[in-house]
Amino acid sequence: MKLLGRSAALLLSAAILLLIAGLAVADGYWMLDGVSRGYGGRDDVSTTWENASDTAVMGRSTWKWPSMDQPAITVSGFSWNDIPPLMEPGQRYNLTVYLEQIENNWAGSSIVIYPGWPNNIHDLNYLNMSGVGYGPRVDFGTGDGLVGNNTLTIYAPYHQPADPPYYALLINCWLYHDWYAVQYRYKWMEGDAPSNYEPPKILIDSLDQGFMSASHWGDPI
């Protein structure tokens, strides 16, 4: 009986050690792996996205329903800064968004960054993303000539062995009924972050790998 009890105790100890090992935080860092973008919204709203670059876009939206006395017009410029090409777990990173609402006589516009696990770029249910959080945000109601910016600190997540190997920063720009989104995807890399790492120039078109794009909702760029 004592032998059986000792064996059971050893097995329990081994199981606990395996569980602790499984929960241990892996050493490594997050490296920018790809960028995707997309846009979409209502079919009865005329929206164009212009002057799109790595970190900015201009949106123009107009529509008129029979009950409206005049067309609804929204013209807004969106931009964002400080997207890191490499993130170390637990470190602080300041992200900044800008919004210039040039013309708006109806319902406003907004920009926000969501950090979390990668999401289908054409799926607007961002709050259903695993691990989703809020980064900096700027939003305005009706009004012309409104300008604002916001900076917020995020913490790069630690990585558990059972976690997905990817993380993401998702920029979402809204023109009432329509949206434009850019998702920066990071891949978990084992080992120490390189001390001589030179950040690459982020080129959305050249890095777009079409990942997470099995759905054909919206109009791909």
ChimeraX attribute file (.defattr): number of C-alpha atoms within 10 A of each C-alpha:
attribute: neighborCount
match mode: 1-to-1
recipient: residues
	/A:1	6
	/A:2	7
	/A:3	8
	/A:4	9
	/A:5	10
	/A:6	11
	/A:7	12
	/A:8	12
	/A:9	12
	/A:10	12
	/A:11	12
	/A:12	12
	/A:13	12
	/A:14	12
	/A:15	12
	/A:16	12
	/A:17	12
	/A:18	12
	/A:19	11
	/A:20	11
	/A:21	13
	/A:22	13
	/A:23	13
	/A:24	13
	/A:25	14
	/A:26	18
	/A:27	17
	/A:28	17
	/A:29	23
	/A:30	26
	/A:31	20
	/A:32	22
	/A:33	18
	/A:34	21
	/A:35	24
	/A:36	24
	/A:37	21
	/A:38	20
	/A:39	22
	/A:40	18
	/A:41	20
	/A:42	12
	/A:43	10
	/A:44	11
	/A:45	16
	/A:46	15
	/A:47	23
	/A:48	13
	/A:49	16
	/A:50	12
	/A:51	9
	/A:52	13
	/A:53	13
	/A:54	15
	/A:55	17
	/A:56	18
	/A:57	18
	/A:58	20
	/A:59	23
	/A:60	19
	/A:61	19
	/A:62	17
	/A:63	14
	/A:64	14
	/A:65	11
	/A:66	7
	/A:67	6
	/A:68	9
	/A:69	8
	/A:70	11
	/A:71	13
	/A:72	16
	/A:73	19
	/A:74	25
	/A:75	23
	/A:76	26
	/A:77	22
	/A:78	26
	/A:79	20
	/A:80	22
	/A:81	14
	/A:82	12
	/A:83	16
	/A:84	17
	/A:85	18
	/A:86	19
	/A:87	21
	/A:88	19
	/A:89	16
	/A:90	13
	/A:91	12
	/A:92	14
	/A:93	16
	/A:94	15
	/A:95	19
	/A:96	21
	/A:97	25
	/A:98	23
	/A:99	26
	/A:100	22
	/A:101	27
	/A:102	15
	/A:103	17
	/A:104	24
	/A:105	15
	/A:106	15
	/A:107	15
	/A:108	22
	/A:109	28
	/A:110	23
	/A:111	26
	/A:112	24
	/A:113	24
	/A:114	21
	/A:115	25
	/A:116	22
	/A:117	20
	/A:118	23
	/A:119	23
	/A:120	18
	/A:121	27
	/A:122	23
	/A:123	17
	/A:124	15
	/A:125	10
	/A:126	18
	/A:127	12
	/A:128	10
	/A:129	17
	/A:130	12
	/A:131	13
	/A:132	18
	/A:133	15
	/A:134	15
	/A:135	21
	/A:136	21
	/A:137	23
	/A:138	21
	/A:139	20
	/A:140	18
	/A:141	15
	/A:142	14
	/A:143	16
	/A:144	17
	/A:145	11
	/A:146	17
	/A:147	15
	/A:148	13
	/A:149	17
	/A:150	17
	/A:151	17
	/A:152	15
	/A:153	13
	/A:154	17
	/A:155	14
	/A:156	19
	/A:157	18
	/A:158	17
	/A:159	22
	/A:160	15
	/A:161	13
	/A:162	11
	/A:163	11
	/A:164	12
	/A:165	14
	/A:166	18
	/A:167	25
	/A:168	22
	/A:169	24
	/A:170	27
	/A:171	24
	/A:172	23
	/A:173	29
	/A:174	20
	/A:175	24
	/A:176	17
	/A:177	16
	/A:178	20
	/A:179	23
	/A:180	22
	/A:181	21
	/A:182	21
	/A:183	24
	/A:184	24
	/A:185	23
	/A:186	24
	/A:187	17
	/A:188	22
	/A:189	15
	/A:190	11
	/A:191	10
	/A:192	10
	/A:193	16
	/A:194	9
	/A:195	6
	/A:196	6
	/A:197	9
	/A:198	9
	/A:199	11
	/A:200	9
	/A:201	8
	/A:202	18
	/A:203	13
	/A:204	19
	/A:205	14
	/A:206	10
	/A:207	14
	/A:208	15
	/A:209	13
	/A:210	13
	/A:211	14
	/A:212	13
	/A:213	17
	/A:214	10
	/A:215	10
	/A:216	9
	/A:217	15
	/A:218	16
	/A:219	10
	/A:220	14
	/A:221	8
